[in-house]
Amino acid sequence: MIYSKSLTVPAQTPRSSPVKTVCHVTRGLVYKLEIRIPPGHAGLTGIWITHGGFQVWPSTLGEYFVGDDDLISYEDVYLLESAPYCFNIYAFNNDDTFPHSFYVRFGVVSKEIYMARYLPTLSHDYLANLIKQLQEEQLERQREQESLLLENPFPWVSKEES
């Protein structure tokens, strides 16, 4: 799944009082992060992302991404196994005239899907277990239907009598 969030920062928004937005995601593994910094920022803006009160991107504590007409895009492995299932996105804007926007995207998958994608031997085991589980569920439904049929083999007859 790809989650997307945009953030517009008014002119003269200092780093000491950044604009904040929240991007809610699902439990899973963040495998990709993209931050689009459109033209015009001229290095006057900065953005950073936290989770649970800790800075995650950029990884250097106290730093932020700065750019102009840039796409910061890279694969990562950040596991979200406990709440909160969201990221806080902060940004400042030292431009004295213009507001500026950022666009952030998170690629999130389950641990199992990630392992199946990057570790083919695990993907076979995952698929085999999934097929086995589906077969067991199907067999259970079949047993339930057989039991209901044995209790009342002609359900339409009982409906007419009432």
Secondary structure, 3 states (H helix, E strand, C coil): CEEEEEEEECCCECCCCCEEEEEECCCEEEEEEEEEECCCCCCCEEEEEEECCEEEECCCCCCCECCCCEEEEEEEEEEECCCCCEEEEEEEECCCCCCEEEEEEEEEECHHHHHHHHCHHHHHHHHHHHHHHHHHHHHHHHHHHHHHHHHCCCHHHHHHHC
